[in-house]
Amino acid sequence: MSTNDPDHGGDGVALQEGDLPARFENPGIPEHQHRMADTDPKAAKRAERQVAFLFVLSMVGTLVMIVGYFAVKMDHDLGFIDYLNRLELSNKLLGIGMAISLLGIGVGAVHWAKTLMPDEERIDYRHLQRGSDEVRAEAVDMLATGVEESGFARRPLIRNTLIGAMALFPLPGLILFRDTGPLPGKYLATTFWKAGDRLMLDPEGGPIKASDMVLGSVAHVLPEGIEEAEHPLNEKAKAAVLLIRLEEDLLAPESLPGAHGGIVAYSKICTHMGCPVALYEQRTHHLLCPCHQSTFDLTQNCKVIFGPAKRALPQLAITVDDEGYLVAAAPFSEPTGPSYWERS
Amino acid sequence: MSDSAINKVGATTGNWLDERLGASGVVKGFSRKVFPDHWSFMLGEIALYSFVILLLSGTFLTFFFVPSAAEVVYDGPYTTLAGQHVSEAFDSTMHLSFEVRGGLLMRQIHHWAALIFVVSMIVHMFRIFFTGAFRKPREINWVIGMILAILAVVEGFLGYSLPDDLLSGNGLRIAQGIVLGIPVVGSYVSFFLFGGGFPGEAFIPRFYTLHVLLIPAIMLALITFHLILVVVHKHTQYPGPGKTNSNVVGFPLFPIYTAKAGGFFFIVFGVTALMGALFTINGIWVYGPYDPSPIGAGAQPDFYMGFLDGAVRIMPGFVEFTVWGHTVSPNIFLPTLVLPGLMVTPALLYPWIEAWVTGDKREHHLLDRPRNQPTRTGLGVMAITLYTLLWISGGNDIVATHLHLSINDITHVLRVIVFVFPPLAYLITKRICLGLQRKDREKVLHGRETGRVFRTEEGEVFELHAPLSANDRWLLVGFDSPEPAQALPATDSSGVRRPGGALEKVRQKISKFYFEDRVAPVTPAELAEAHHHGDHEEISASGGGDEKHAISSGH
């Protein structure tokens, strides 16, 4: 055996001064070390028993699983806590039984292979992936013959029309996907809110009186009637609003026209990727999106002061109706939610 | 059954199969095929077995899961959610978890197996990378592996979107935000994908078909091809005495690997079952059904989405701009579409990049020790560092609450160190590799330390070193150490300009970057020289026995 493998240049045979090879010789496979079980029949017997024990253990695991399946009944009459406990017991019995059943077989088989099956290393030889020169020449000939017989090269009319047909035929495949959805139209630019809609508490429902909003209070609100919309979740994903009351003099001047007293309403849908901006820090008057930590400052008309969002949360102008309930004074004046290309 | 009875049954079955399938040829060709042994070769096995576990447990789940967004009222035993309007997908997942015996176990096994699948693929890929197993002739298998890893991440994301719970719904909302952020076509793609506005009712059945049929079928085909190529190429092996580039040293497929690999499947399945039994995962009953309005703090996606989420989190928002009435959102598409492309493309092309730099057209079946490829190893650690930092960024809120730090400070710091740490990691790793190589040289030249300290009559103190055995030495000297590509003259011998001169210059520059700092393996001549020096000291340390060949390096 040469130092380097024969395929890799064979530096090993080049000799240097003093007749030392340029590279070391590969010393060859080390002498085999026998295991205990190879030489000692007692050790072999011991290993045999260990393997058999593991296989028996697997059978026990299977039994545990079967018994667990039938013995632990999921009874609807149980109370909530008892039911959960029962479920946990069932899950553990089935899972641990299954694990023992599988691990017994697995560990047993591996132990068997490692202790009792021959561990003397064997050698296979590799050959280059490429075919021999003769085979390659034959293959090239065959392909050339095939091309010749097909007339692909000789008949450009057939060749070119085939290329044209192949280029066109996937198009219907693309077009077929057209009806997977409607075109966006004005959908992204509009919300369920219209002027006069009452602000309803989310999720409990019910209108809110301006007088109910004490200083520092926060409410999650939705437009009146949204549950009756054709797709309530789709509407909520655009129309969810946060209602907050803070001291009026803290509000930015541009917030004031849409505010009622110190009460302001802002879209709860993050202008970054659409998560609900549901965390309000009362002390700093910051709104935080839990998904990517975009932070909006209520006192600056919900401008972004940190994070990956760019645009301020849109404000919903509010007022009160004759009965003193908070209502939208106008729909949102700009699209809510994440940015998109058509948004100006 | 007696031995003779077994033989008789075997002979009858064998004959039946052979006469119909020519099975004897297959057995002759494959049963004694040799596979080398190493623990790191099991990483790919774990991935394969997890995939099988996913198919088995997933099939069970499909018998109970209803892929529909139609609204129903929950009235199951988990009374906390009683009366809530939920989708059939959520309702059937609750039913499957709480009322089907073994249903929760199967769900948890499925989810844990998915995580194990992705982790084992990633670690397997790094094993391939650091040992150079991607080199010719295995470049195609490297690409197949990368595609499989990407598909696995997509498949995982689709899978955990299906139960339609609050956590997955918000993940889906982010995905839709990403789609909306694609310039020009974003809102159209989103409308086609979701069948209209978000969330709509179409995505659950659509994602279901992708999750249980299309993507698994593609993955199964790719895995099959991946394994066929492993057999065709014969497995790589680690260097060592007797291992050459043209042999495979190991154990036969039957019976050794049948028992070991077959047994290992049961072990992986068993461990996954144990995790499903003991550790709750994705408890959708805690999150509740999806509703676009509520959300929990500290929400985290499955780990494999973490690096993308992290990239999004540390991206500053000010880069978004409007031009001619259109909104362009690099704050969204840079971290979610461009960055993954920038991370995957070089990795995908790496086998060709390295082959181009080294100009090496040979087949490689002997693995590299990572230290013997300092630049490649450095680049790999650089990639891991970048990935890890992005992943940590994805948990910046968790880091902040656990370490009581300001999330803003953490984010600012991460914005800087994602650019600074990876190159640093490259430099440090490369230096460590070179240091280890020098240590190897030292060990070959001066032997291993024996721990026996001697003092000469002149008062000189040194430690005796014992020479390495030929076997031990081989591991430290038996590797190729490429040198930087030599600059060729711009014109050839007949004065004609060489074609591709500019590209060749680039290649030389990169080659220099790769191999300028190199520690060549010890040659026999160098060892003889070292022995020659050592002999002088041996005289002064006159002792008996094993010091006969002792060499000192104690001065």
Interface residues (C-beta under 8 A of the other chain):
Chain A: M1 T3 N4 D5 P6 D7 H8 Q16 E17 G18 L20 P21 A22 R23 F24 E25 N26 P27 G28 I29 P30 Y69 V72 M74 H76 L78 F80 Y83 L87 S90 N91 K92 L94 G95 I96 M98 A99 I100 S101 L102 L103 I105 G106 V107 G108 A109 V110 W112 A113 K114 M117 P118 D119 E121 R122 I123 D124 Y125 R126 L128 Q129 F177 R178 T180 G181 P182 L183 P184 Y187 L188 D202 P203 H220 L222 H231 L233 N234 K236 A237 K238 A240 K268 I269 H272 M273 G274 C275 P276 A278 L279 P290 C291 H292 Q293 S294 T295 V304 F306 G307 P308 A309 K310 R311 P338 S339 Y340 W341 E342 R343 S344
Chain B: R32 K33 V34 P77 Y78 T79 T80 F98 E99 R101 G102 L104 L105 Q108 I109 P137 N170 R173 I174 Q176 G177 I178 L180 G181 I182 P183 V184 V185 G186 S187 Y188 S190 F191 F192 L193 F194 G195 G196 G197 F198 P199 G200 E201 A202 V232 H233 K234 P241 G242 K243 T244 N245 S246 N247 V248 V249 G250 F251 P252 P255 I256 A259 K260 G262 G263 F264 F265 F266 I267 V268 F269 G270 V271 A273 L274 G276 A277 L278 Y290 D291 P292 S293 P294 I295 G296 A297 G298 A299 D309 V312 R313 I314 M315 P316 G317 F318 V319 E320 T322 G325 H326 T327 V328 S329 N331 I332 P335 R362 E363 H365 L366 N396 D397 I407 N408 T411 A470 N471 R473 W474 V477 G478 D480 P521 V522 T523 P524 A525 A528
